Amino acid sequence: MGLFMDPLDEALAIPDMPKFINKEQVERFRGTGRVRIEDDVLTTENGCVNWTKIPRTVHEIEDWIAGVDDDSKYD
């Protein structure tokens, strides 16, 4: 199914895990296979300022979820 759905399919195969996953929503988005992150950008005379401060890499996301990342950089 692609990188997006593989972990969800694996999670659904774990006993007791499906109670934490909305299978109907998973099926609704099956086949889309992508996550879109849109940035909020301020354009000024001197250039652009990206106001979207979120973890983007797998490592950043895992650290943020685990609570070991500095949340202030995403404020």
HTML snippet that shows the backbone in 3Dmol.js (N, CA, C, O; Angstrom):
<script src="https://3Dmol.org/build/3Dmol-min.js"></script>
<div id="view" style="width:600px;height:400px;position:relative"></div>
<script>
const pdb = `
ATOM      1  N   MET A   1       0.810  -1.203   0.000  1.00  0.00           N
ATOM      2  CA  MET A   1       0.000   0.000   0.000  1.00  0.00           C
ATOM      3  C   MET A   1       0.848   1.259   0.000  1.00  0.00           C
ATOM      4  O   MET A   1       0.356   2.333  -0.345  1.00  0.00           O
ATOM      5  N   GLY A   2       2.090   1.148   0.374  1.00  0.00           N
ATOM      6  CA  GLY A   2       2.928   2.328   0.421  1.00  0.00           C
ATOM      7  C   GLY A   2       3.346   2.633   1.847  1.00  0.00           C
ATOM      8  O   GLY A   2       2.818   2.060   2.800  1.00  0.00           O
ATOM      9  N   LEU A   3       4.277   3.519   1.977  1.00  0.00           N
ATOM     10  CA  LEU A   3       4.860   3.806   3.285  1.00  0.00           C
ATOM     11  C   LEU A   3       3.862   4.324   4.302  1.00  0.00           C
ATOM     12  O   LEU A   3       3.994   4.047   5.495  1.00  0.00           O
ATOM     13  N   PHE A   4       2.867   5.071   3.850  1.00  0.00           N
ATOM     14  CA  PHE A   4       1.907   5.660   4.774  1.00  0.00           C
ATOM     15  C   PHE A   4       1.027   4.599   5.427  1.00  0.00           C
ATOM     16  O   PHE A   4       0.762   4.674   6.626  1.00  0.00           O
ATOM     17  N   MET A   5       0.576   3.625   4.664  1.00  0.00           N
ATOM     18  CA  MET A   5      -0.373   2.645   5.183  1.00  0.00           C
ATOM     19  C   MET A   5       0.293   1.445   5.848  1.00  0.00           C
ATOM     20  O   MET A   5      -0.323   0.806   6.700  1.00  0.00           O
ATOM     21  N   ASP A   6       1.528   1.122   5.485  1.00  0.00           N
ATOM     22  CA  ASP A   6       2.170  -0.068   6.035  1.00  0.00           C
ATOM     23  C   ASP A   6       2.164  -0.097   7.563  1.00  0.00           C
ATOM     24  O   ASP A   6       1.766  -1.110   8.138  1.00  0.00           O
ATOM     25  N   PRO A   7       2.588   0.970   8.248  1.00  0.00           N
ATOM     26  CA  PRO A   7       2.558   0.929   9.723  1.00  0.00           C
ATOM     27  C   PRO A   7       1.150   0.790  10.285  1.00  0.00           C
ATOM     28  O   PRO A   7       0.961   0.164  11.328  1.00  0.00           O
ATOM     29  N   LEU A   8       0.162   1.364   9.609  1.00  0.00           N
ATOM     30  CA  LEU A   8      -1.218   1.229  10.083  1.00  0.00           C
ATOM     31  C   LEU A   8      -1.697  -0.207   9.929  1.00  0.00           C
ATOM     32  O   LEU A   8      -2.359  -0.738  10.820  1.00  0.00           O
ATOM     33  N   ASP A   9      -1.370  -0.836   8.813  1.00  0.00           N
ATOM     34  CA  ASP A   9      -1.742  -2.236   8.620  1.00  0.00           C
ATOM     35  C   ASP A   9      -1.053  -3.126   9.651  1.00  0.00           C
ATOM     36  O   ASP A   9      -1.660  -4.053  10.188  1.00  0.00           O
ATOM     37  N   GLU A  10       0.228  -2.836   9.923  1.00  0.00           N
ATOM     38  CA  GLU A  10       0.959  -3.604  10.928  1.00  0.00           C
ATOM     39  C   GLU A  10       0.327  -3.403  12.312  1.00  0.00           C
ATOM     40  O   GLU A  10       0.196  -4.358  13.077  1.00  0.00           O
ATOM     41  N   ALA A  11      -0.058  -2.183  12.627  1.00  0.00           N
ATOM     42  CA  ALA A  11      -0.674  -1.900  13.927  1.00  0.00           C
ATOM     43  C   ALA A  11      -2.013  -2.611  14.058  1.00  0.00           C
ATOM     44  O   ALA A  11      -2.340  -3.126  15.128  1.00  0.00           O
ATOM     45  N   LEU A  12      -2.789  -2.645  12.984  1.00  0.00           N
ATOM     46  CA  LEU A  12      -4.088  -3.319  13.028  1.00  0.00           C
ATOM     47  C   LEU A  12      -3.950  -4.817  13.257  1.00  0.00           C
ATOM     48  O   LEU A  12      -4.893  -5.463  13.715  1.00  0.00           O
ATOM     49  N   ALA A  13      -2.778  -5.381  12.941  1.00  0.00           N
ATOM     50  CA  ALA A  13      -2.547  -6.813  13.123  1.00  0.00           C
ATOM     51  C   ALA A  13      -2.123  -7.160  14.549  1.00  0.00           C
ATOM     52  O   ALA A  13      -2.075  -8.338  14.904  1.00  0.00           O
ATOM     53  N   ILE A  14      -1.817  -6.163  15.367  1.00  0.00           N
ATOM     54  CA  ILE A  14      -1.396  -6.400  16.754  1.00  0.00           C
ATOM     55  C   ILE A  14      -2.639  -6.552  17.626  1.00  0.00           C
ATOM     56  O   ILE A  14      -3.540  -5.715  17.570  1.00  0.00           O
ATOM     57  N   PRO A  15      -2.695  -7.615  18.433  1.00  0.00           N
ATOM     58  CA  PRO A  15      -3.852  -7.784  19.309  1.00  0.00           C
ATOM     59  C   PRO A  15      -4.057  -6.551  20.195  1.00  0.00           C
ATOM     60  O   PRO A  15      -3.097  -5.978  20.710  1.00  0.00           O
ATOM     61  N   ASP A  16      -5.292  -6.163  20.361  1.00  0.00           N
ATOM     62  CA  ASP A  16      -5.710  -5.016  21.178  1.00  0.00           C
ATOM     63  C   ASP A  16      -5.397  -3.648  20.566  1.00  0.00           C
ATOM     64  O   ASP A  16      -5.921  -2.640  21.039  1.00  0.00           O
ATOM     65  N   MET A  17      -4.567  -3.587  19.539  1.00  0.00           N
ATOM     66  CA  MET A  17      -4.233  -2.297  18.939  1.00  0.00           C
ATOM     67  C   MET A  17      -5.404  -1.705  18.144  1.00  0.00           C
ATOM     68  O   MET A  17      -5.584  -0.488  18.175  1.00  0.00           O
ATOM     69  N   PRO A  18      -6.204  -2.504  17.438  1.00  0.00           N
ATOM     70  CA  PRO A  18      -7.295  -1.912  16.652  1.00  0.00           C
ATOM     71  C   PRO A  18      -8.266  -1.056  17.452  1.00  0.00           C
ATOM     72  O   PRO A  18      -8.931  -0.194  16.876  1.00  0.00           O
ATOM     73  N   LYS A  19      -8.369  -1.268  18.764  1.00  0.00           N
ATOM     74  CA  LYS A  19      -9.278  -0.441  19.553  1.00  0.00           C
ATOM     75  C   LYS A  19      -8.792   1.003  19.641  1.00  0.00           C
ATOM     76  O   LYS A  19      -9.556   1.892  20.018  1.00  0.00           O
ATOM     77  N   PHE A  20      -7.529   1.239  19.296  1.00  0.00           N
ATOM     78  CA  PHE A  20      -6.977   2.590  19.315  1.00  0.00           C
ATOM     79  C   PHE A  20      -6.950   3.244  17.931  1.00  0.00           C
ATOM     80  O   PHE A  20      -6.544   4.399  17.799  1.00  0.00           O
ATOM     81  N   ILE A  21      -7.374   2.520  16.916  1.00  0.00           N
ATOM     82  CA  ILE A  21      -7.307   3.010  15.529  1.00  0.00           C
ATOM     83  C   ILE A  21      -8.704   3.005  14.929  1.00  0.00           C
ATOM     84  O   ILE A  21      -9.423   2.012  15.031  1.00  0.00           O
ATOM     85  N   ASN A  22      -9.083   4.095  14.315  1.00  0.00           N
ATOM     86  CA  ASN A  22     -10.370   4.191  13.652  1.00  0.00           C
ATOM     87  C   ASN A  22     -10.243   3.566  12.266  1.00  0.00           C
ATOM     88  O   ASN A  22      -9.857   4.225  11.300  1.00  0.00           O
ATOM     89  N   LYS A  23     -10.577   2.281  12.193  1.00  0.00           N
ATOM     90  CA  LYS A  23     -10.379   1.525  10.947  1.00  0.00           C
ATOM     91  C   LYS A  23     -11.165   2.120   9.781  1.00  0.00           C
ATOM     92  O   LYS A  23     -10.698   2.079   8.642  1.00  0.00           O
ATOM     93  N   GLU A  24     -12.334   2.664  10.041  1.00  0.00           N
ATOM     94  CA  GLU A  24     -13.127   3.270   8.961  1.00  0.00           C
ATOM     95  C   GLU A  24     -12.382   4.450   8.336  1.00  0.00           C
ATOM     96  O   GLU A  24     -12.405   4.632   7.118  1.00  0.00           O
ATOM     97  N   GLN A  25     -11.724   5.246   9.173  1.00  0.00           N
ATOM     98  CA  GLN A  25     -10.961   6.379   8.649  1.00  0.00           C
ATOM     99  C   GLN A  25      -9.713   5.904   7.906  1.00  0.00           C
ATOM    100  O   GLN A  25      -9.321   6.496   6.901  1.00  0.00           O
ATOM    101  N   VAL A  26      -9.092   4.834   8.404  1.00  0.00           N
ATOM    102  CA  VAL A  26      -7.940   4.265   7.699  1.00  0.00           C
ATOM    103  C   VAL A  26      -8.371   3.835   6.299  1.00  0.00           C
ATOM    104  O   VAL A  26      -7.699   4.140   5.314  1.00  0.00           O
ATOM    105  N   GLU A  27      -9.486   3.131   6.219  1.00  0.00           N
ATOM    106  CA  GLU A  27      -9.969   2.668   4.909  1.00  0.00           C
ATOM    107  C   GLU A  27     -10.366   3.849   4.018  1.00  0.00           C
ATOM    108  O   GLU A  27     -10.176   3.807   2.802  1.00  0.00           O
ATOM    109  N   ARG A  28     -10.911   4.886   4.623  1.00  0.00           N
ATOM    110  CA  ARG A  28     -11.312   6.066   3.852  1.00  0.00           C
ATOM    111  C   ARG A  28     -10.123   6.676   3.110  1.00  0.00           C
ATOM    112  O   ARG A  28     -10.260   7.135   1.975  1.00  0.00           O
ATOM    113  N   PHE A  29      -8.964   6.678   3.754  1.00  0.00           N
ATOM    114  CA  PHE A  29      -7.784   7.303   3.160  1.00  0.00           C
ATOM    115  C   PHE A  29      -6.840   6.317   2.477  1.00  0.00           C
ATOM    116  O   PHE A  29      -5.803   6.714   1.948  1.00  0.00           O
ATOM    117  N   ARG A  30      -7.196   5.036   2.488  1.00  0.00           N
ATOM    118  CA  ARG A  30      -6.351   4.041   1.815  1.00  0.00           C
ATOM    119  C   ARG A  30      -6.247   4.397   0.334  1.00  0.00           C
ATOM    120  O   ARG A  30      -7.237   4.709  -0.326  1.00  0.00           O
ATOM    121  N   GLY A  31      -5.052   4.341  -0.145  1.00  0.00           N
ATOM    122  CA  GLY A  31      -4.834   4.668  -1.553  1.00  0.00           C
ATOM    123  C   GLY A  31      -4.323   6.087  -1.767  1.00  0.00           C
ATOM    124  O   GLY A  31      -3.766   6.402  -2.818  1.00  0.00           O
ATOM    125  N   THR A  32      -4.515   6.939  -0.768  1.00  0.00           N
ATOM    126  CA  THR A  32      -3.983   8.294  -0.925  1.00  0.00           C
ATOM    127  C   THR A  32      -2.483   8.286  -0.682  1.00  0.00           C
ATOM    128  O   THR A  32      -1.732   8.930  -1.415  1.00  0.00           O
ATOM    129  N   GLY A  33      -2.045   7.568   0.334  1.00  0.00           N
ATOM    130  CA  GLY A  33      -0.646   7.313   0.562  1.00  0.00           C
ATOM    131  C   GLY A  33       0.256   8.499   0.843  1.00  0.00           C
ATOM    132  O   GLY A  33       1.476   8.368   0.737  1.00  0.00           O
ATOM    133  N   ARG A  34      -0.280   9.618   1.189  1.00  0.00           N
ATOM    134  CA  ARG A  34       0.565  10.784   1.421  1.00  0.00           C
ATOM    135  C   ARG A  34       0.085  11.568   2.644  1.00  0.00           C
ATOM    136  O   ARG A  34      -1.079  11.495   3.037  1.00  0.00           O
ATOM    137  N   VAL A  35       1.007  12.309   3.222  1.00  0.00           N
ATOM    138  CA  VAL A  35       0.689  13.261   4.272  1.00  0.00           C
ATOM    139  C   VAL A  35       1.134  14.609   3.754  1.00  0.00           C
ATOM    140  O   VAL A  35       2.247  14.745   3.246  1.00  0.00           O
ATOM    141  N   ARG A  36       0.286  15.599   3.877  1.00  0.00           N
ATOM    142  CA  ARG A  36       0.621  16.929   3.384  1.00  0.00           C
ATOM    143  C   ARG A  36       0.780  17.874   4.567  1.00  0.00           C
ATOM    144  O   ARG A  36      -0.109  18.008   5.407  1.00  0.00           O
ATOM    145  N   ILE A  37       1.929  18.518   4.608  1.00  0.00           N
ATOM    146  CA  ILE A  37       2.181  19.532   5.624  1.00  0.00           C
ATOM    147  C   ILE A  37       2.245  20.861   4.897  1.00  0.00           C
ATOM    148  O   ILE A  37       3.089  21.061   4.024  1.00  0.00           O
ATOM    149  N   GLU A  38       1.362  21.755   5.254  1.00  0.00           N
ATOM    150  CA  GLU A  38       1.363  23.081   4.643  1.00  0.00           C
ATOM    151  C   GLU A  38       1.960  24.074   5.618  1.00  0.00           C
ATOM    152  O   GLU A  38       1.702  24.018   6.821  1.00  0.00           O
ATOM    153  N   ASP A  39       2.753  24.974   5.094  1.00  0.00           N
ATOM    154  CA  ASP A  39       3.384  25.991   5.920  1.00  0.00           C
ATOM    155  C   ASP A  39       2.600  27.295   5.868  1.00  0.00           C
ATOM    156  O   ASP A  39       2.030  27.658   4.839  1.00  0.00           O
ATOM    157  N   ASP A  40       2.585  27.987   6.998  1.00  0.00           N
ATOM    158  CA  ASP A  40       2.092  29.363   7.044  1.00  0.00           C
ATOM    159  C   ASP A  40       3.310  30.258   6.918  1.00  0.00           C
ATOM    160  O   ASP A  40       4.219  30.206   7.746  1.00  0.00           O
ATOM    161  N   VAL A  41       3.322  31.075   5.881  1.00  0.00           N
ATOM    162  CA  VAL A  41       4.494  31.890   5.580  1.00  0.00           C
ATOM    163  C   VAL A  41       4.097  33.358   5.540  1.00  0.00           C
ATOM    164  O   VAL A  41       3.083  33.732   4.951  1.00  0.00           O
ATOM    165  N   LEU A  42       4.924  34.183   6.185  1.00  0.00           N
ATOM    166  CA  LEU A  42       4.757  35.631   6.134  1.00  0.00           C
ATOM    167  C   LEU A  42       5.744  36.164   5.102  1.00  0.00           C
ATOM    168  O   LEU A  42       6.947  35.934   5.219  1.00  0.00           O
ATOM    169  N   THR A  43       5.246  36.870   4.097  1.00  0.00           N
ATOM    170  CA  THR A  43       6.109  37.474   3.095  1.00  0.00           C
ATOM    171  C   THR A  43       6.319  38.937   3.441  1.00  0.00           C
ATOM    172  O   THR A  43       5.363  39.695   3.609  1.00  0.00           O
ATOM    173  N   THR A  44       7.582  39.321   3.545  1.00  0.00           N
ATOM    174  CA  THR A  44       7.936  40.701   3.890  1.00  0.00           C
ATOM    175  C   THR A  44       8.788  41.289   2.765  1.00  0.00           C
ATOM    176  O   THR A  44       9.115  40.599   1.800  1.00  0.00           O
ATOM    177  N   GLU A  45       9.137  42.547   2.896  1.00  0.00           N
ATOM    178  CA  GLU A  45      10.006  43.186   1.918  1.00  0.00           C
ATOM    179  C   GLU A  45      11.382  42.521   1.871  1.00  0.00           C
ATOM    180  O   GLU A  45      12.062  42.556   0.845  1.00  0.00           O
ATOM    181  N   ASN A  46      11.782  41.918   2.983  1.00  0.00           N
ATOM    182  CA  ASN A  46      13.118  41.322   3.085  1.00  0.00           C
ATOM    183  C   ASN A  46      13.139  39.817   2.850  1.00  0.00           C
ATOM    184  O   ASN A  46      14.194  39.192   2.955  1.00  0.00           O
ATOM    185  N   GLY A  47      12.002  39.234   2.537  1.00  0.00           N
ATOM    186  CA  GLY A  47      11.953  37.794   2.311  1.00  0.00           C
ATOM    187  C   GLY A  47      10.765  37.156   2.995  1.00  0.00           C
ATOM    188  O   GLY A  47       9.749  37.804   3.245  1.00  0.00           O
ATOM    189  N   CYS A  48      10.906  35.876   3.294  1.00  0.00           N
ATOM    190  CA  CYS A  48       9.806  35.116   3.900  1.00  0.00           C
ATOM    191  C   CYS A  48      10.191  34.617   5.280  1.00  0.00           C
ATOM    192  O   CYS A  48      11.355  34.334   5.565  1.00  0.00           O
ATOM    193  N   VAL A  49       9.174  34.517   6.131  1.00  0.00           N
ATOM    194  CA  VAL A  49       9.342  33.941   7.462  1.00  0.00           C
ATOM    195  C   VAL A  49       8.370  32.769   7.554  1.00  0.00           C
ATOM    196  O   VAL A  49       7.158  32.940   7.428  1.00  0.00           O
ATOM    197  N   ASN A  50       8.918  31.584   7.775  1.00  0.00           N
ATOM    198  CA  ASN A  50       8.077  30.398   7.902  1.00  0.00           C
ATOM    199  C   ASN A  50       7.568  30.329   9.337  1.00  0.00           C
ATOM    200  O   ASN A  50       8.352  30.145  10.268  1.00  0.00           O
ATOM    201  N   TRP A  51       6.260  30.477   9.519  1.00  0.00           N
ATOM    202  CA  TRP A  51       5.647  30.451  10.844  1.00  0.00           C
ATOM    203  C   TRP A  51       5.290  29.043  11.291  1.00  0.00           C
ATOM    204  O   TRP A  51       4.913  28.845  12.446  1.00  0.00           O
ATOM    205  N   THR A  52       5.398  28.072  10.414  1.00  0.00           N
ATOM    206  CA  THR A  52       5.053  26.696  10.761  1.00  0.00           C
ATOM    207  C   THR A  52       6.258  26.051  11.422  1.00  0.00           C
ATOM    208  O   THR A  52       7.289  25.838  10.785  1.00  0.00           O
ATOM    209  N   LYS A  53       6.120  25.748  12.682  1.00  0.00           N
ATOM    210  CA  LYS A  53       7.211  25.146  13.430  1.00  0.00           C
ATOM    211  C   LYS A  53       6.712  23.822  14.007  1.00  0.00           C
ATOM    212  O   LYS A  53       6.149  23.767  15.101  1.00  0.00           O
ATOM    213  N   ILE A  54       6.937  22.763  13.240  1.00  0.00           N
ATOM    214  CA  ILE A  54       6.509  21.425  13.649  1.00  0.00           C
ATOM    215  C   ILE A  54       7.640  20.440  13.376  1.00  0.00           C
ATOM    216  O   ILE A  54       8.478  20.686  12.509  1.00  0.00           O
ATOM    217  N   PRO A  55       7.672  19.333  14.104  1.00  0.00           N
ATOM    218  CA  PRO A  55       8.672  18.316  13.782  1.00  0.00           C
ATOM    219  C   PRO A  55       8.359  17.724  12.406  1.00  0.00           C
ATOM    220  O   PRO A  55       7.197  17.473  12.088  1.00  0.00           O
ATOM    221  N   ARG A  56       9.384  17.504  11.597  1.00  0.00           N
ATOM    222  CA  ARG A  56       9.167  17.024  10.238  1.00  0.00           C
ATOM    223  C   ARG A  56       9.838  15.686   9.947  1.00  0.00           C
ATOM    224  O   ARG A  56       9.291  14.882   9.192  1.00  0.00           O
ATOM    225  N   THR A  57      10.989  15.434  10.517  1.00  0.00           N
ATOM    226  CA  THR A  57      11.674  14.178  10.228  1.00  0.00           C
ATOM    227  C   THR A  57      11.141  13.093  11.163  1.00  0.00           C
ATOM    228  O   THR A  57      10.522  13.391  12.185  1.00  0.00           O
ATOM    229  N   VAL A  58      11.381  11.855  10.809  1.00  0.00           N
ATOM    230  CA  VAL A  58      10.949  10.741  11.652  1.00  0.00           C
ATOM    231  C   VAL A  58      11.568  10.886  13.045  1.00  0.00           C
ATOM    232  O   VAL A  58      10.887  10.703  14.054  1.00  0.00           O
ATOM    233  N   HIS A  59      12.847  11.211  13.092  1.00  0.00           N
ATOM    234  CA  HIS A  59      13.531  11.365  14.378  1.00  0.00           C
ATOM    235  C   HIS A  59      12.899  12.484  15.208  1.00  0.00           C
ATOM    236  O   HIS A  59      12.638  12.297  16.397  1.00  0.00           O
ATOM    237  N   GLU A  60      12.651  13.650  14.592  1.00  0.00           N
ATOM    238  CA  GLU A  60      12.032  14.763  15.315  1.00  0.00           C
ATOM    239  C   GLU A  60      10.644  14.386  15.838  1.00  0.00           C
ATOM    240  O   GLU A  60      10.301  14.705  16.977  1.00  0.00           O
ATOM    241  N   ILE A  61       9.853  13.714  15.016  1.00  0.00           N
ATOM    242  CA  ILE A  61       8.497  13.324  15.410  1.00  0.00           C
ATOM    243  C   ILE A  61       8.538  12.313  16.556  1.00  0.00           C
ATOM    244  O   ILE A  61       7.786  12.435  17.523  1.00  0.00           O
ATOM    245  N   GLU A  62       9.420  11.311  16.446  1.00  0.00           N
ATOM    246  CA  GLU A  62       9.526  10.316  17.508  1.00  0.00           C
ATOM    247  C   GLU A  62       9.979  10.948  18.817  1.00  0.00           C
ATOM    248  O   GLU A  62       9.463  10.611  19.883  1.00  0.00           O
ATOM    249  N   ASP A  63      10.950  11.870  18.740  1.00  0.00           N
ATOM    250  CA  ASP A  63      11.399  12.560  19.950  1.00  0.00           C
ATOM    251  C   ASP A  63      10.289  13.403  20.555  1.00  0.00           C
ATOM    252  O   ASP A  63      10.114  13.429  21.773  1.00  0.00           O
ATOM    253  N   TRP A  64       9.540  14.091  19.706  1.00  0.00           N
ATOM    254  CA  TRP A  64       8.454  14.946  20.187  1.00  0.00           C
ATOM    255  C   TRP A  64       7.382  14.110  20.866  1.00  0.00           C
ATOM    256  O   TRP A  64       6.897  14.477  21.937  1.00  0.00           O
ATOM    257  N   ILE A  65       7.004  12.986  20.254  1.00  0.00           N
ATOM    258  CA  ILE A  65       5.983  12.100  20.833  1.00  0.00           C
ATOM    259  C   ILE A  65       6.478  11.534  22.169  1.00  0.00           C
ATOM    260  O   ILE A  65       5.707  11.417  23.122  1.00  0.00           O
ATOM    261  N   ALA A  66       7.757  11.186  22.231  1.00  0.00           N
ATOM    262  CA  ALA A  66       8.328  10.615  23.448  1.00  0.00           C
ATOM    263  C   ALA A  66       8.543  11.663  24.533  1.00  0.00           C
ATOM    264  O   ALA A  66       8.827  11.324  25.682  1.00  0.00           O
ATOM    265  N   GLY A  67       8.408  12.936  24.167  1.00  0.00           N
ATOM    266  CA  GLY A  67       8.578  14.000  25.136  1.00  0.00           C
ATOM    267  C   GLY A  67      10.026  14.340  25.438  1.00  0.00           C
ATOM    268  O   GLY A  67      10.311  15.002  26.435  1.00  0.00           O
ATOM    269  N   VAL A  68      10.947  13.893  24.584  1.00  0.00           N
ATOM    270  CA  VAL A  68      12.363  14.181  24.814  1.00  0.00           C
ATOM    271  C   VAL A  68      12.869  15.338  23.964  1.00  0.00           C
ATOM    272  O   VAL A  68      14.047  15.688  24.026  1.00  0.00           O
ATOM    273  N   ASP A  69      11.991  15.927  23.178  1.00  0.00           N
ATOM    274  CA  ASP A  69      12.378  17.033  22.330  1.00  0.00           C
ATOM    275  C   ASP A  69      11.983  18.351  22.990  1.00  0.00           C
ATOM    276  O   ASP A  69      11.053  18.395  23.796  1.00  0.00           O
ATOM    277  N   ASP A  70      12.677  19.395  22.653  1.00  0.00           N
ATOM    278  CA  ASP A  70      12.389  20.726  23.181  1.00  0.00           C
ATOM    279  C   ASP A  70      11.186  21.293  22.441  1.00  0.00           C
ATOM    280  O   ASP A  70      11.298  21.719  21.292  1.00  0.00           O
ATOM    281  N   ASP A  71      10.027  21.295  23.111  1.00  0.00           N
ATOM    282  CA  ASP A  71       8.802  21.771  22.471  1.00  0.00           C
ATOM    283  C   ASP A  71       8.856  23.232  22.054  1.00  0.00           C
ATOM    284  O   ASP A  71       8.121  23.653  21.161  1.00  0.00           O
ATOM    285  N   SER A  72       9.721  24.006  22.694  1.00  0.00           N
ATOM    286  CA  SER A  72       9.710  25.447  22.422  1.00  0.00           C
ATOM    287  C   SER A  72      10.057  25.767  20.970  1.00  0.00           C
ATOM    288  O   SER A  72       9.645  26.809  20.461  1.00  0.00           O
ATOM    289  N   LYS A  73      10.800  24.903  20.300  1.00  0.00           N
ATOM    290  CA  LYS A  73      11.124  25.204  18.909  1.00  0.00           C
ATOM    291  C   LYS A  73       9.928  24.989  17.986  1.00  0.00           C
ATOM    292  O   LYS A  73       9.978  25.372  16.817  1.00  0.00           O
ATOM    293  N   TYR A  74       8.851  24.382  18.492  1.00  0.00           N
ATOM    294  CA  TYR A  74       7.640  24.193  17.685  1.00  0.00           C
ATOM    295  C   TYR A  74       6.529  25.149  18.054  1.00  0.00           C
ATOM    296  O   TYR A  74       5.431  25.055  17.506  1.00  0.00           O
ATOM    297  N   ASP A  75       6.789  26.075  18.975  1.00  0.00           N
ATOM    298  CA  ASP A  75       5.761  27.055  19.395  1.00  0.00           C
ATOM    299  C   ASP A  75       5.553  28.095  18.313  1.00  0.00           C
ATOM    300  O   ASP A  75       4.735  29.000  18.475  1.00  0.00           O
TER     301      ASP A  75
END
`;
const viewer = $3Dmol.createViewer("view");
viewer.addModel(pdb, "pdb");
viewer.setStyle({}, {cartoon: {color: "spectrum"}});
viewer.zoomTo();
viewer.render();
</script>
